[in-house]
Amino acid sequence: MRRVSVIKSLYIWMIAVPVGLLGLTLIGSQPLSLSRIWHVTNSLDRLIWLDIRLPRVLFAWAVGGGLALAGAVYQVVLRNDLASPYTLGIASGGALGAVIAIKSGLVLNVVFFSTTALFSIAGSLTAIGLIMFIARYWQQAPVYSMILLGVALSFFFSAVNMLLHYLADFTETFKMMRWVMGALDVAGWSYPLTATALTLTGALFFLRRYRHFNVLVTGEELAKSKGVDVTRLQKQALTVGAVMTGFFVAMAGPVGFVGLLTPHIIRMIFGGNHRYVFGGSVLFGGLFLAVCDTLARTIIAPAELPVGVVTAFIGGPFFVYLLIRRSRPR
């Protein structure tokens, strides 16, 4: 019965999320009419909806879903409730790479990628590479120590980031600060389609291996006894998650707390089966960030708040709740 109810809930979410996203496209400083969107070909409402609102909401969903998926993967691989691209320093590494690209003036497009994205991916991979390298030669350390390594790296990357801000001129500083706070305002369909393809590819990659993650969560020794190549699975998961995070950080800035908050909510709704955790994280994480972005662009309309401010206001208290919950005796 439990499995049937979970499947029904997931089906409901699969219907509710697209409907919710479409509803968000109608919200903004400029009210839109559904009849003018569908029936008047050259109307202003259709232009705003098709070229501005719909790409932005899709982009927010893809970025939020991808970051939530990465957070869900890191939490099971490290078996730690506080693991996420942010707490592991991966987002900070990606942010540093992107800031270096901005500071050096290497903001160019190379085929389907920008140099900012490439630098951001390099920064994210550097962060996860350093964590894996240190953990490899510190084999007696418990798994949760990787979180502490990530936090230390995050502080280091943030210090270098601040140094680059200090050395930058006014124009560079403005670009860096605006980007670091997170922004989902896009023009056209290039970023939304790229982000959506990346999120769906990542979801397919991890969903095909969900049984391995279900076994891994019980412990490495038991997973090995059941034929799971734990070391390979961990490396693949950490690397793919870092690449995804690097891309999203380059495109949208270091949007925090989505990868930390969403997987916990999904586990409360669907349970611990990672077939549903991964799929639900993509659906709900995307919807969560799309809602936050809608709030960011409407609270003080016609001006906009950085979406990272909204997610931090929501995610900060939730992070404190997780810390208090972990500290309680069980």
RAZI-V13726 format. One record per backbone hydrogen bond with DSSP energy under -1.0 kcal/mol. NH is the residue of the N-H (numbers start at 1). CO is the residue of the C=O. If there is no record, write none. Layout:
nh=NH co=CO
nh=NH co=CO
//
This chain:
nh=5 co=1
nh=6 co=2
nh=7 co=3
nh=8 co=4
nh=9 co=5
nh=10 co=6
nh=11 co=7
nh=12 co=8
nh=13 co=9
nh=14 co=10
nh=15 co=11
nh=16 co=12
nh=17 co=13
nh=19 co=15
nh=20 co=16
nh=21 co=17
nh=22 co=18
nh=23 co=19
nh=24 co=20
nh=25 co=21
nh=26 co=23
nh=27 co=24
nh=37 co=33
nh=38 co=34
nh=39 co=35
nh=40 co=36
nh=43 co=40
nh=47 co=43
nh=48 co=44
nh=49 co=45
nh=50 co=46
nh=51 co=47
nh=52 co=48
nh=53 co=48
nh=54 co=49
nh=56 co=52
nh=57 co=53
nh=58 co=54
nh=59 co=55
nh=60 co=56
nh=61 co=57
nh=62 co=58
nh=63 co=59
nh=64 co=60
nh=65 co=61
nh=66 co=62
nh=67 co=63
nh=68 co=64
nh=69 co=65
nh=70 co=66
nh=71 co=67
nh=72 co=68
nh=73 co=69
nh=74 co=70
nh=75 co=71
nh=76 co=72
nh=77 co=73
nh=78 co=74
nh=80 co=75
nh=83 co=80
nh=88 co=84
nh=89 co=86
nh=91 co=85
nh=93 co=89
nh=94 co=90
nh=95 co=91
nh=96 co=92
nh=97 co=93
nh=98 co=94
nh=99 co=95
nh=100 co=96
nh=101 co=97
nh=102 co=98
nh=103 co=99
nh=104 co=100
nh=106 co=101
nh=108 co=106
nh=110 co=113
nh=113 co=110
nh=115 co=108
nh=118 co=114
nh=119 co=115
nh=120 co=116
nh=121 co=117
nh=122 co=118
nh=123 co=119
nh=124 co=120
nh=125 co=121
nh=126 co=122
nh=127 co=123
nh=128 co=124
nh=129 co=125
nh=130 co=126
nh=131 co=127
nh=132 co=128
nh=133 co=129
nh=134 co=130
nh=135 co=131
nh=136 co=132
nh=137 co=133
nh=141 co=138
nh=145 co=142
nh=146 co=143
nh=147 co=144
nh=149 co=145
nh=150 co=146
nh=151 co=147
nh=152 co=148
nh=153 co=149
nh=154 co=150
nh=155 co=151
nh=156 co=152
nh=157 co=153
nh=158 co=154
nh=159 co=155
nh=160 co=156
nh=161 co=157
nh=162 co=158
nh=163 co=159
nh=164 co=160
nh=165 co=161
nh=166 co=162
nh=167 co=163
nh=173 co=169
nh=174 co=170
nh=175 co=171
nh=176 co=172
nh=177 co=173
nh=178 co=174
nh=179 co=175
nh=180 co=176
nh=181 co=177
nh=182 co=179
nh=183 co=252
nh=188 co=51
nh=193 co=189
nh=194 co=190
nh=195 co=191
nh=196 co=192
nh=197 co=193
nh=198 co=194
nh=199 co=195
nh=200 co=196
nh=201 co=197
nh=202 co=198
nh=203 co=199
nh=204 co=200
nh=205 co=201
nh=206 co=202
nh=207 co=203
nh=208 co=204
nh=209 co=206
nh=210 co=207
nh=213 co=209
nh=214 co=210
nh=215 co=211
nh=216 co=212
nh=217 co=213
nh=218 co=215
nh=219 co=216
nh=223 co=219
nh=224 co=220
nh=225 co=221
nh=226 co=222
nh=227 co=224
nh=228 co=223
nh=230 co=228
nh=233 co=229
nh=234 co=230
nh=235 co=231
nh=236 co=232
nh=237 co=233
nh=238 co=234
nh=239 co=235
nh=240 co=236
nh=241 co=237
nh=242 co=238
nh=243 co=239
nh=244 co=240
nh=245 co=241
nh=246 co=242
nh=247 co=243
nh=248 co=244
nh=249 co=245
nh=250 co=246
nh=251 co=247
nh=252 co=248
nh=253 co=249
nh=255 co=253
nh=261 co=257
nh=262 co=258
nh=265 co=261
nh=266 co=262
nh=267 co=263
nh=268 co=264
nh=269 co=265
nh=270 co=266
nh=271 co=267
nh=276 co=273
nh=277 co=273
nh=278 co=274
nh=280 co=276
nh=281 co=277
nh=282 co=278
nh=283 co=279
nh=284 co=280
nh=285 co=281
nh=286 co=282
nh=287 co=283
nh=288 co=284
nh=289 co=285
nh=290 co=286
nh=291 co=287
nh=292 co=288
nh=293 co=289
nh=294 co=290
nh=295 co=291
nh=296 co=292
nh=297 co=293
nh=299 co=295
nh=301 co=298
nh=303 co=300
nh=305 co=296
nh=308 co=181
nh=309 co=306
nh=311 co=307
nh=312 co=308
nh=313 co=309
nh=314 co=310
nh=315 co=311
nh=316 co=312
nh=319 co=315
nh=320 co=316
nh=321 co=317
nh=322 co=318
nh=323 co=319
nh=324 co=320
nh=325 co=321
nh=326 co=322
nh=327 co=323
//
